[in-house]
Structure formats: structure tokens, C-alpha cells
Amino acid sequence: MTGKPQSCLEIEVDLVAAATGDAEPGAVHRVERHIDSCAPCRGEFHRYREIDGAVGALRRSSAGVESVARAARGSSRAWPT
């Protein structure tokens, strides 16, 4: 049976939370200690951070597009043609 070591399975939830900025300080410390010595989890941590950054950028971009669209709709009502 090949799978993740038990220590990696135990830290997995904290790993995601730390990567997305949602972890408690103690969990962040545990994750930092773990990824210092575990290359596979370190790689996962960095991938989760990249995904979180991309999702944040997408949200910001979508919010910006929607606010421009709302403004355009509002201005077209203010200026009858």
C-alpha cells in the first residue's frame, strides 16, 4: 500500500488552512515545522497558496467587472437617449 505517511495525513487540514491564511498560529507553526522536512507537503503548500492567490485575483477581477457593469447600467439610465 502506497500512500501518504500518517504525519502528512494528520497535518493536511492545517496545511490547507495555513496556505489560505485561515489557520490558527499554532497550526501555522506545526505546518512550518512539517514542511521544513517534508518536500511533498511543501510542494502541496505552495500549490495551495498559488490556487488561493489565483482565486483571490479572480474574485477581485470579477468584482471589478461587476462594479463597472453596474456603473454603466446606472449611467445609461441617468442619460436618456
C-alpha positions, 0 to 999 in steps of 0.5 A: 500500500502506497500512500501518504505517511500518517504525519502528512495525513494528520497535518493536511487540514492545517496545511490547507488552512495555513496556505489560505491564511485561515489557520490558527498560529499554532497550526501555522507553526506545526505546518512550518515545522512539517514542511521544513522536512517534508518536500511533498507537503511543501510542494502541496503548500505552495500549490495551495497558496498559488490556487488561493492567490489565483482565486483571490485575483479572480474574485477581485477581477470579477468584482471589478467587472461587476462594479463597472457593469453596474456603473454603466447600467446606472449611467445609461439610465441617468442619460436618456437617449 
